[in-house]
Amino acid sequence: MKEKAYHEDVNIKNELKLREMQKQLPRFCREFFIGMKATVASRTLLAYAYDLGVFFDFIHETNPIYHKMEIPDFPLELLEQISAMDIEEYLDYLKVYEKDGVVHTNDERGLSRKLASLRSFYNYYFRKELIQKNTAQLVNMPKRHAKTITRLDADEVAILLDEVESGEKLTAKQQKFHAQTKTRDLAIMTLLLGTGIRVSECVGLDLTDVDFKNNGIKVHRKGGAEVIVYFGDEVSTALLNYLEERNQIQAAEGSTNALFLSMQKKRIGVRTVENLVKKYSQLVTTMKHITPHKLRSTYGTALYRETGDIYLVADVLGHSDVNTTRRHYAALEDDRRRQAPKYIHLRED
């Protein structure tokens, strides 16, 4: 039986999870999810399902009419009965609320995502002419303040890779495992820092996705596109060293094609990579909270500083909209603009 590709397996699991989540939503939502599948990634659909679940829970708790009904029985007409003020009250509620004994909070980013999900939901039924009012569109998106990008400096990158290789500062317990995983860990860290790929793209790599002739890896982007990302000699060396070990390992069933394996000889998971990034980065800096995404930002920053080409950075990072990249690296663009007057001389001294 042919082994499923990682992204195929993830999509199947997400589909099954989505079906379970839909059972807790109004039945009319089913049409929305079917309609969105052609253009939206499975993980995004799960995010929609979660956000809509929070929204309908709020309606069920606060609306005296719909409090008497089970959520799956909510009618489509509900969307037109909700006012813009109701949605604004919902956003205010989201800032701090309790569910099943757990307190949840949402900052500007969380509020924006919840409203964006609701807007997509309303837009679908409005475009299909199943509702006459697009109420969610009347509510302004929460103002989001620019966040400082956390990244590693060049010297910190070098120290980090040295620590991954040596493991000298690890605890005695950690060092026992380090002897078995350091070649793999160094390959993963070097790959993340040397290509800027997402952690999900990293764990999804198969042995056949690596092309040493052209120094490229085939990755599956969030939207489903398959692209080649190129790497330099340092990444090549780290991967080749790891492959000498990987080729001697008999992987567990279902993971024979996986490039990176866990201690259990299964395809390594996202959480495992997140934990190893945290473990090693804490040896270098305790002031910065470093995650795989921060390593991606580190790569993007280095590439932009070297090239000044925001379109190249957007393309390599897999951003569908260059404005997304520009927002992330706005501070660097301002630094470059500050240098502009130094290059212009109107009269000779």
N, C-alpha and C positions, 0 to 999 in steps of 0.2 A: 504493500500500500504506500502510495507516494506521500512523503512528509509535506504537510502544509507549510507554506511560507508564513513567517511570523505575522506579517500584517493581515494575512487572511485569517489566521487563527484569532487575532485580536478582534477583527471585525465580526467574526462569528460569536465570540463571547459577548461583545458589546450588543449585538442584535438580540441575543437571548436575555441579557440584562434589561434592555430597553422594553422588551415585551412584558417583563415582570413589572417594571416601573409604570407602564401604561395602564396596568390594572388598577392603579391607585388614582388615575386621572379621569376626568370626564370622558365618556365614550367618544364624543365628537372629536377629541384630540387625535384619534387614530388617523383620520384623513390628513391632518397636518404632518405627521411623521412620515406617512407614505409619500406625500408630495415633496418633502424635503430631502428624501434619501438620495435623489438623483444629483443633488448639488452640495450636500453637506456631509462631512466626515462622520463616521459612527460615533466617535468620541464627543463631537459637538452635539449630536442628537441626544446623547446621555445628559449633557450639560443642560440642554433645553428641558428635558424631562424632569431633571432635578429642580430647576428654577421654576417651572410651571407648577410642580408639586408644592413648592413653598407658597406660590401665589394662591393656588386654590385652597390650601390649608388656611391661609389668611382670610379668604372670603368665607370659608366654612365657619371659622371662629367668630368673625365680627359681623356678618350679615344676618339679621334675624330671620329673614326668609329662607336663605340657603343653609342656615344652621340646622334646619329641620330635615334637610335632604342628605343623602349619601353623596359624596363627591362624584363617583362615576355616573350618577343620575343627573348631574348639572346639565341644563340645556344650552345649546349654542346661543340662544337669545340673551343669556347672561352677559355676553361680551358687550352687547349694546346697552345693557342696563347699567353697567359700571361707568361712572363718570371719571373725568380727569382728576378730580379731587380725591376720589376713591384710590386711584393709583398713586397719587402723591402721599396719601396716608399710608399706603402699603410700603412705599419707599422709606417713610419715616419709621414705620414699624420694624423694617429690616435692620435698622442701625443697631438695635439690641432686642432680641426676642428669645423666648425659652420654648423648647420643644422636647418632650420626653425627658424632662429633668436636666437638659443640657442647654446652656446659654450660648447663643450664636450672635455674632456681630458681623457687620459689613462696613468696610471703609468705602471711599469714593470709587475704587475699582470694582468692588463687589456690587455696589448699588448700580453702577453703570452696566455691568454684565446682566444683572437681573432685569433692568429696564430694556436692554437690547434684546434679550430673549423674548420679553413680552411684546416688543415692537415687531419682531419677526413673526410672532404668533398671530398678532392682529393683522399684519400686512398680508399674510397668506389668505386669511378668510375674506379680507377686503378685496384683494385682487380676484378672488374666485367669485366675487359678488354675492357671498353668503351672508355678509353683514354690510350695513349701509354707513356705519360710522367707524372710523379708525381712531378710537379714543386714545390709544397708547401714543400715537404720533403727536398728540397735543401736549404731552408732558415733556418738559425740557430734560435733557440728559444732565445728570449731576456734574458740577464743575470738578474737573480733575486737575490737581496740581502736579507739576512735573516732579518726578522722583529722580534723585541722584542715582546713577547707575553704579552698582557695586561691581568692581572688577579687580583682578589682580594686576599689580604693576609688573613690569618686565623682570625685575630682580626677584619678585615673589614667585613668578612662574618658574624661574630657574631653580630656586630653592625648593619649591614644591616637588618638582620632578626628581631632584636629588634625594629628597626625603622618601619619595615613593620607592626609589631604587635602593636606598640604604636601610631604611626602616629603623635607624638608630634611636630616634626619639619615641618610638612606639613602646607601649608597656610590654612587660615580659610575656604576658598572655597573647598580646597582639603579634609579637615577633614570632611566636610559634607558627601562626597561620601565614605570616608574611613570607616566610621561606617558601611556602607552597604557592603563593599567589602573586609575588612581586612582579614577575615577568608579565603576567596578565594585567595586573593593575597598572603597570607602567605603560603598557600598550593602550589601555583604555584612556588613561589620563592624557597621554601624548596625542592620541587620536582626537579627543574632545578639544584640546587646546590648539591642535594643529589644523582643524577643519571647521570648527564651529557647529558641528552637527548636533541635533537634539539628542537627548538621552534615549528617547524612544527609537530614534533612527539607529543609534549605536547598538542597542540590545537586539534590534531586528536584523542586524547584518548576518548574512550567511557566508560560509567559506568561499562560495563561488562569486560573491559580490566584490571581492578584492582583486584588483587588476594591477599587478606590480609592473607590467610592461609599460603601462601609461600612468602609473601612480594614481589610480583612481578607485573610488568605492561607489557602488550603486546603492542609493538610498531611496526609501519611499517617504515622500514628504507628507505633511499632515493632510493635504487635500487629495492625496492618492497619486500624485505625479511621481514618476520614477526618473531620477536624475543622477548624473555622475558628479561627484565632488572629488576634487583633486587634492593630493597631499604632497608634502615635501619629503626630503631624505630622512629627516629625524623620525617622522611618522613611519616611513617605510622600514627603517631599521628596527624600531620598536615592534612593529607588526611581524616582521620576519623572525625576530627573536622569540616572540610568543608562539608563532606557528610551529616552530621546532618542538615546543612542548605540546601544543594543541594536537598535532598530528600523531602523538603517541597516546592520546587519551581515547578510550572507548566511551563515547558519549551515550547517555541514557536514551532509551527509545523516545522518538519524537524530537530529539535535539541533535541528531547526527549531522545536520547541515549547519548548525549554529556556530558562528565564529567564536563568540565569547561564552565560556561555560562557568557555571557556579561550582562550588566545592562538591555539590551533589551530582556533578557531571550533566546538569541540565542547562538549557539556555539561561543565561544570566538575566535577572529581572531588573526593572527600573529601580525598585527600592534598594536593591543590593548596590547598584552603581551610585545612587544618591548617598548611601551610607559610607561607601569607600571614599567618595569625594569629600564628605564631611570629616571623616577620620584623618585623612592626610592634610587637608587644608587647615585644620585646627593646629597642626604642628608648625604652620607657617605664620598664621595670623589669627588672633582671637577677636580682633576688632571688626573683622569683616565676616559676614555670614555667607560662606561660599557654597553654592549648589552647582549642579551640572549646567543650569541655565546661566549662572554667573561666569562659568568657563566659556560659554558661548559668547557672552558679552565681552569677555577678555579678548577673544579671537577677533570679534567684530571691531573692537576699538583699535587693536594693533593693525588690522588690515586697513582701516580707514586712515589711521595716522600715516601709514606708509604710502598709500596710494592717493588719498583725497578723493576717491571715486565712490560716492554714495550709492551709485547704481550697481557697481560691482559688489559692494558689501551686501546690498539688498538681494542680489541674485544668488550669491554664495550662501547666504543665511536662509534663503528660501522664503523671503518676504514677498507676498503677492503685490503689495503696495509699497512703493519706495517711501511714501510719507510715513509709514510705520517705522522704517529704518531711520528716517530723518528725525522723527520725534525722539528716538532712543539716543541719537548721537548729536542732538542739537547743540549741546555744550561744546563738543569738539568742533562743530562747524563755526560756532562763534569765535573760538580760539583762532581758527584759520582766518576768519574775516578780520580779526584784530591785527593779523600780520600783513594784510594787504597794503596799508600805507607805506610800509618799509620798502616795497618794491617799486614805488612810483616816485620819480624825481622830475619835477617840472623845469627846473633850471640847474645847470651845472654849478657846483660850488666854486 
